[in-house]
C-alpha cells in the first residue's frame, strides 16, 4: 500500500478529453493523459484492500494493488512486468475496456474509484516509450506447430503465449491486416491502429507467422489445417449480427453497423474499402438502433463524417443515473452511461421499438416507431415517425458465422450457436481443435477475449507437452 491515507487526502482525478469541437475534425485519439506526478497520486489512492474486489472485477485478474504500489514508488519497469504477467495487451484494455475493475473498487462505494484503467494505460505507454517491451523469444523450441484462426484479441493472446512456450505458431486472418475487430470494428479515435502494429511486430520477433487474406473455410480448407498442425485454435469473432426483419428492411440506406464501421477504419488505414457500396453519413439524418458500444462507435463516426443529425434508439427502458450500491456493488451495475461520442452531438431515446422502415424511390426516408412498456409491449397511441436517410443496426451479435469453416469442421455448437467448449480445457468436439474468445462465449469484451486466449494457450501447451508453465 503506497500511502496509507492516500484515499482520504487525494481526490479522484482522471484523464480528460480534448474539446468535442476539436476532436470531431479527425480520427485520432483525443484522451489527454495525466502527468506522471498526477498518475502517482492516483495510484496512492489504492487502499490495498484485505479483499481486493478489483481482482475479481477484472477478467484477466490483474494484480491491481501491486502495480498501483509500484507506480506510487516510481518503479515503473517492475509495474510493467507485473501488469504484463496477467495481460498481454494492456494498451488495448487501457483504452477500450469499460473497466469492470473500477466498478468493483471499494472506493466506488463513494463514487470515487481508483483510476485503474488510466494507471494501467500509463504503465504500458511508459513501457513502450522506455523500450522495455522486447520480443520474448522462447529459449527452447518444442517442434510442435499450432494454427490460430483469427487475429483478434483472443487469437493474438493465444498465439503470443504459445510462441513464448516454444511452439511454432501460424496465425490465419481473413482480412489484409491482423487485429480482427480491434482493427476493423473499433474506430481509430478510440484506439489508433499503430498500437496493434507494434504488438504484431513484437510477436513476429517471437516467432509468430501471420498469414493475412486467408479466409479459412474459403481460401484454406480447415481439414488441411487440422491435418498439418498439432493443434488448431478457433479464435474468430461472433460476427453474425442481430437483424431487424420488419417491413422495409430491404430499402437502401439500412445497414448493419459492421458494414459501416470497417469501411471508415479502412479509409483511415489507407486500405481499399472493398467492393461493397460506400456507406457514408455525410449530409444525412442518421438513426442508430442499439444502445451499446457499437452504437456509440457509429455515432462518433457519423458525426466525424458530417451527419446532419444523429439519433440513437434503444428498446430497453432508460437506466437510472446512479446504481443502488448496496444491491449491485461489487458487480457490474446497470446505470446510464454517456460515452464521448454521445457528448459529440447525439439524441438518445429509450423504450422505443422500430416497427417499419418507410422509403421513397427505394431508399429509406422515415422510421415508424412506437414506445414500449417494461415488457416491450407497444403503448397504444405512442406511435411516432423519425426522419432517417441512413439507419445503422447495432443491436449486437448472436453467434459466429457458421457457413464455411465451422460447418466444414462439424464441431458441436451450444444452444446459442457458439462453438461448444468448457473453460477448463477449451477443447471442441473435434480432436486437436480448441476454441476461445467470442467464437466460444459469444459477443463479449476485449479483456474477456484476452483471458480466454491465454487460458486456451495454457490448455493447448499442456495437451501437446503433458505439462505447461503458462499461467491460466
C-alpha positions in Angstrom: 0.0 0.0 0.0 1.7 3.1 -1.2 0.2 5.7 1.1 -1.9 4.7 4.0 -4.0 7.9 4.0 -3.9 8.4 0.2 -7.6 7.7 -0.4 -8.5 10.3 2.3 -6.2 13.0 1.1 -6.3 12.8 -2.7 -9.4 13.3 -4.8 -10.1 11.1 -7.8 -8.8 12.6 -11.0 -9.0 11.0 -14.4 -7.8 11.7 -18.0 -9.7 14.4 -19.9 -10.9 14.6 -23.4 -9.9 17.2 -25.9 -12.9 19.5 -26.7 -15.6 18.0 -28.8 -15.4 20.8 -31.3 -11.7 19.9 -32.0 -11.8 16.1 -31.8 -14.7 15.6 -34.3 -12.5 17.0 -37.0 -10.2 14.0 -37.1 -10.0 10.3 -36.3 -7.0 10.3 -33.9 -7.2 9.5 -30.2 -8.2 12.5 -28.1 -7.7 11.4 -24.5 -5.3 13.7 -22.6 -3.1 11.6 -20.3 -2.4 12.6 -16.7 1.1 13.8 -15.8 3.5 11.3 -14.1 3.0 13.1 -10.8 -0.8 13.0 -11.1 -0.7 9.3 -12.0 1.4 8.5 -8.9 -1.0 10.5 -6.8 -3.9 8.5 -8.2 -2.1 5.2 -7.5 -1.6 6.4 -3.9 -5.4 6.3 -3.5 -5.4 2.4 -3.7 -6.1 1.0 -0.3 -4.7 -2.5 -1.0 -8.0 -3.9 0.5 -7.9 -7.0 2.6 -10.2 -8.5 -0.1 -9.3 -6.6 -3.4 -12.6 -7.0 -5.3 -10.9 -5.4 -8.3 -9.2 -8.7 -8.9 -12.5 -10.4 -9.5 -13.9 -7.5 -11.4 -11.0 -7.8 -13.8 -11.5 -10.8 -16.2 -7.7 -11.2 -16.5 -7.3 -10.9 -12.7 -4.7 -8.1 -12.9 -2.8 -7.7 -9.7 -4.0 -4.1 -9.4 -3.0 -3.1 -5.9 0.6 -4.4 -6.6 1.2 -2.3 -9.6 -0.5 0.7 -8.0 2.0 0.5 -5.2 4.9 0.1 -7.7 3.8 3.2 -9.6 3.5 5.2 -6.4 7.1 4.3 -5.6 8.3 5.2 -9.1 9.2 1.6 -10.1 7.5 1.7 -13.5 9.5 -1.1 -15.1 8.5 -3.6 -12.4 4.9 -2.3 -12.6 5.0 -3.1 -16.4 6.4 -6.6 -15.7 3.6 -7.2 -13.1 0.9 -5.9 -15.5 2.1 -8.0 -18.4 2.2 -11.1 -16.3 -1.6 -11.2 -16.5 -2.5 -9.1 -19.6 -0.7 -9.4 -22.9 -2.1 -6.2 -24.3 -2.8 -3.5 -21.6 -2.6 -0.7 -24.2 -5.8 -2.2 -25.7 -7.7 -2.6 -22.5 -6.3 0.7 -21.1 -8.2 2.4 -24.0 -11.3 0.4 -24.8 -12.1 -1.7 -21.7 -15.2 -0.5 -19.7 -13.2 -1.1 -16.6 -15.3 -3.5 -14.5 -12.3 -3.4 -12.1 -13.3 0.2 -11.2 -16.9 -0.8 -10.7 -15.6 -3.3 -8.2 -13.2 -0.9 -6.4 -14.1 -0.4 -2.7 -13.9 3.4 -3.3 -16.7 3.0 -5.8 -19.0 2.8 -2.8 -18.4 6.6 -2.6 -18.4 7.0 -6.4 -14.7 7.7 -6.4 -12.9 4.5 -7.5 -9.2 4.4 -8.2 -8.5 5.4 -11.8 -7.3 1.8 -12.5 -7.7 2.0 -16.3 -5.8 5.2 -16.5 -2.9 3.9 -14.4 -2.8 0.7 -16.5 -2.6 2.7 -19.7 0.1 5.0 -18.3 2.2 1.9 -17.3 2.2 0.3 -20.7 2.6 3.5 -22.6 5.7 4.3 -20.4 7.0 0.8 -21.0 6.8 1.2 -24.8 8.4 4.7 -24.7 11.2 3.4 -22.5 11.9 0.4 -24.7 11.2 -2.2 -22.1 8.9 -4.3 -24.2 11.1 -6.5 -26.4 10.3 -9.8 -28.0 10.3 -12.6 -25.5 11.9 -15.4 -27.6 11.5 -19.0 -26.2 14.8 -20.4 -25.0 13.9 -23.8 -26.5 11.7 -24.8 -29.4 9.3 -27.7 -28.9 9.0 -28.8 -32.5 5.2 -28.5 -32.3 3.1 -26.5 -34.7 -0.1 -24.7 -33.9 -2.5 -22.8 -36.1 -4.5 -20.0 -34.7 -7.5 -18.9 -36.8 -8.4 -15.3 -36.2 -6.2 -12.4 -35.1 -8.5 -10.5 -32.8 -7.5 -10.1 -29.1 -8.2 -13.8 -28.3 -6.2 -15.1 -31.2 -3.3 -12.7 -30.6 -3.1 -13.6 -26.9 -3.3 -17.3 -27.6 -0.6 -17.1 -30.3 1.8 -15.0 -28.2 1.5 -17.3 -25.2 2.1 -20.4 -27.4 5.1 -18.8 -29.1 6.6 -18.0 -25.8 6.2 -21.6 -24.8 8.4 -22.6 -27.8 5.8 -23.7 -30.3 5.8 -22.7 -34.0 2.6 -20.6 -34.3 0.9 -19.6 -37.5 -2.0 -17.1 -37.4 -4.6 -17.1 -40.2 -6.5 -13.8 -40.7 -9.2 -13.3 -43.4 -8.5 -9.5 -43.6 -5.5 -7.8 -45.1 -4.0 -6.9 -41.7 -4.0 -8.6 -38.2 -6.2 -7.3 -35.4 -9.7 -8.6 -36.1 -12.4 -6.3 -34.6 -9.6 -4.4 -32.8 -8.6 -3.1 -36.2 -11.8 -3.1 -38.2 -14.5 -2.6 -35.5 -13.1 -0.1 -33.0 -12.8 3.4 -34.5 -9.3 4.9 -34.6 -10.5 7.8 -32.4 -10.8 5.2 -29.6 -7.7 3.2 -30.4 -5.2 4.0 -33.1 -4.0 1.0 -35.1 -0.3 1.6 -34.7 -0.8 0.1 -31.3 -1.8 -3.2 -33.0 1.1 -3.0 -35.5 3.6 -2.5 -32.7 2.4 -5.7 -30.9 2.3 -7.7 -34.2 6.0 -6.7 -34.8 6.8 -7.9 -31.2 5.0 -11.2 -31.9 6.8 -11.7 -35.2 10.1 -11.2 -33.3 8.9 -14.0 -31.0 8.4 -16.3 -34.0 4.7 -15.9 -34.8 4.0 -16.1 -38.5 0.9 -14.2 -39.8 -1.0 -15.3 -43.0 -3.4 -12.5 -43.9 -6.0 -12.5 -46.7 -6.5 -16.2 -45.8 -10.2 -16.9 -45.0 -10.2 -20.4 -43.5 -13.1 -22.3 -45.0 -12.9 -20.4 -48.2 -9.3 -19.8 -49.2 -7.9 -22.5 -47.0 -9.5 -25.9 -46.1 -9.9 -26.2 -42.4 -9.4 -30.0 -42.7 -6.0 -29.3 -44.2 -5.0 -27.3 -41.2 -6.2 -29.9 -38.8 -4.1 -32.5 -40.7 -1.0 -30.2 -40.9 -0.8 -28.9 -37.4 -0.5 -30.5 -33.9 -3.3 -28.3 -32.7 -5.7 -25.7 -34.1 -7.3 -22.8 -32.1 -10.5 -21.3 -33.4 -10.3 -17.7 -32.2 -12.7 -15.9 -34.6 -15.4 -13.5 -33.5 -19.1 -13.7 -33.1 -19.8 -11.8 -36.3 -23.4 -12.8 -37.1 -25.3 -9.5 -36.4 -28.8 -9.4 -34.9 -31.1 -8.3 -37.7 -34.4 -6.3 -37.6 -36.7 -8.2 -40.0 -39.5 -5.6 -40.3 -41.3 -4.1 -43.3 -39.0 -2.0 -45.4 -35.8 -3.8 -44.3 -34.8 -4.2 -47.9 -34.7 -0.4 -48.5 -31.3 1.2 -49.5 -29.7 3.0 -46.6 -30.4 0.4 -43.9 -27.1 -1.3 -43.0 -25.5 -3.3 -40.2 -23.1 -1.4 -38.1 -20.3 -3.7 -39.0 -20.8 -2.9 -42.7 -20.4 0.7 -41.8 -17.6 0.9 -39.2 -14.9 -1.2 -41.0 -15.2 1.0 -44.2 -14.2 4.1 -42.2 -11.4 2.2 -40.5 -10.1 1.1 -43.8 -10.2 4.6 -45.1 -8.2 5.8 -42.2 -5.7 2.9 -42.6 -5.3 3.6 -46.4 -6.8 0.3 -47.3 -9.2 -0.4 -50.1 -12.8 0.0 -48.8 -13.9 -3.1 -50.8 -16.4 -3.9 -53.5 -19.4 -3.0 -51.4 -21.2 0.3 -51.9 -19.7 3.2 -49.8 -21.7 3.8 -46.7 -21.3 7.5 -45.6 -23.2 9.6 -43.1 -22.3 12.9 -44.7 -25.2 15.3 -45.0 -27.7 12.7 -43.7 -30.1 12.2 -40.8 -28.7 9.1 -39.2 -30.5 6.8 -36.8 -28.6 4.2 -34.8 -30.7 1.3 -33.5 -29.0 -0.2 -30.5 -27.7 1.4 -27.3 -24.4 -0.4 -26.7 -20.7 0.3 -27.5 -21.1 -0.5 -31.2 -24.0 2.0 -31.4 -21.8 4.6 -29.7 -19.0 4.0 -32.2 -21.5 4.5 -35.1 -22.4 7.9 -33.5 -18.8 9.1 -33.3 -18.1 8.0 -36.8 -21.2 9.6 -38.2 -20.5 12.9 -36.5 -17.0 12.9 -38.0 -18.3 12.2 -41.4 -20.6 15.2 -41.2 -24.1 13.9 -40.4 -26.8 16.4 -40.2 -28.2 14.7 -37.1 -27.7 11.5 -35.2 -30.3 9.8 -33.1 -29.8 6.6 -31.1 -32.8 4.4 -30.3 -32.8 1.7 -27.5 -35.6 -0.7 -26.9 -34.7 -1.0 -23.2 -36.0 1.5 -20.7 -33.7 4.3 -19.7 -31.4 3.1 -16.9 -31.1 5.0 -13.6 -28.5 7.8 -13.4 -26.9 6.0 -10.5 -26.9 2.4 -9.4 -28.0 1.2 -6.0 -24.6 0.4 -4.5 -25.9 -1.8 -1.7 -27.6 -4.1 -4.3 -25.0 -4.2 -7.1 -21.5 -3.5 -5.8 -19.0 -5.1 -6.5 -20.8 -6.4 -9.6 -21.1 -4.5 -12.9 -24.0 -2.1 -12.4 -26.8 -1.2 -14.7 -26.8 2.6 -15.0 -27.0 5.3 -17.6 -23.6 5.6 -19.4 -22.7 8.5 -21.6 -19.7 8.0 -23.9 -17.5 10.6 -25.5 -19.4 10.0 -28.8 -22.8 10.8 -27.1 -21.3 14.1 -25.9 -20.3 15.0 -29.5 -23.9 15.5 -30.6 -26.5 12.7 -30.5 -30.0 12.5 -29.3 -30.9 9.4 -27.3 -34.3 7.9 -26.9 -35.2 4.8 -24.7 -38.0 2.3 -24.6 -38.6 2.7 -28.4 -39.3 -0.1 -30.9 -38.9 0.4 -34.6 -41.8 -1.3 -36.4 -41.3 -0.2 -40.1 -38.9 1.4 -42.5 -40.6 3.8 -44.9 -38.9 4.9 -48.1 -39.1 6.9 -51.3 -37.6 5.7 -54.6 -36.2 2.6 -52.9 -34.3 4.4 -50.2 -35.2 4.8 -46.5 -36.6 8.1 -45.5 -38.6 7.5 -42.3 -38.7 5.2 -39.3 -42.1 4.3 -37.9 -41.6 3.8 -34.1 -43.7 3.1 -31.1 -42.9 3.4 -27.4 -42.9 0.2 -25.3 -43.6 -0.7 -21.7 -41.4 -2.7 -19.4 -42.4 -5.9 -21.1 -41.6 -4.5 -24.5 -45.3 -4.3 -25.5 -46.4 -1.3 -27.6 -48.1 1.5 -25.7 -51.3 2.4 -27.6 -51.2 5.9 -29.1 -47.5 6.4 -28.7 -46.5 5.9 -32.4 -44.3 8.5 -34.0 -42.2 8.9 -37.1 -38.5 9.8 -37.3 -36.6 11.2 -40.3 -33.8 8.9 -41.4 -31.6 8.8 -44.5 -29.2 6.3 -43.0 -30.1 3.6 -40.5 -27.4 1.6 -38.7 -28.4 -1.6 -37.0 -26.2 -2.0 -33.9 -28.2 -4.5 -31.8 -25.4 -6.9 -31.0 -24.2 -10.2 -32.4 -25.8 -13.5 -32.0 -23.1 -16.1 -32.9 -20.1 -16.8 -35.1 -20.7 -17.2 -38.8 -21.3 -20.9 -39.3 -21.1 -21.1 -43.0 -17.7 -22.3 -44.2 -15.1 -23.2 -41.5 -17.4 -24.2 -38.6 -19.8 -26.1 -40.9 -16.9 -27.9 -42.7 -15.3 -28.8 -39.4 -18.5 -30.2 -37.9 -17.8 -29.0 -34.4 -20.7 -29.2 -31.8 -22.4 -25.9 -31.1 -24.0 -24.7 -27.9 -27.7 -23.6 -27.7 -26.7 -20.1 -28.9 -24.8 -21.3 -31.9 -21.3 -20.8 -30.4 -18.6 -23.4 -30.7 -19.0 -25.7 -27.7 -16.1 -26.0 -25.2 -15.6 -25.6 -21.5 -13.4 -23.0 -19.7 -11.1 -25.7 -18.3 -9.7 -27.2 -21.4 -11.2 -25.1 -24.2 -11.5 -28.3 -26.3 -14.0 -28.5 -29.1 -15.8 -31.8 -30.0 -13.2 -32.3 -32.8 -9.8 -33.8 -31.9 -6.9 -31.4 -31.9 -9.3 -28.4 -32.2 -9.6 -25.8 -29.4 -11.7 -22.6 -29.3 -11.7 -19.4 -27.3 -12.9 -15.8 -27.2 -16.2 -14.7 -28.8 -16.4 -17.8 -31.0 -16.8 -19.8 -27.8 -18.5 -17.4 -25.4 -20.4 -15.2 -27.7 -20.2 -11.4 -28.1 -18.1 -10.0 -25.2 -15.3 -7.7 -24.2 -11.7 -7.4 -25.4 -10.5 -8.2 -21.9 -12.5 -11.4 -21.8 -11.1 -12.4 -25.2 -7.5 -11.9 -23.9 -8.3 -14.0 -20.8 -9.7 -16.9 -22.9 -6.9 -16.7 -25.4 -4.3 -17.0 -22.6 -6.2 -19.9 -20.9 -6.7 -21.7 -24.3 -2.9 -21.5 -24.9 -2.3 -23.0 -21.4 -4.6 -25.9 -22.3 -3.0 -26.4 -25.8 0.5 -26.4 -24.3 -0.5 -28.9 -21.7 -2.1 -31.1 -24.3 0.9 -31.1 -26.5 3.7 -31.3 -23.9 2.0 -33.1 -21.0 2.7 -30.2 -18.7 2.9 -26.4 -19.0 4.5 -23.4 -17.4 2.0 -21.0 -19.0 -0.3 -19.2 -16.5 -4.0 -19.7 -16.7 
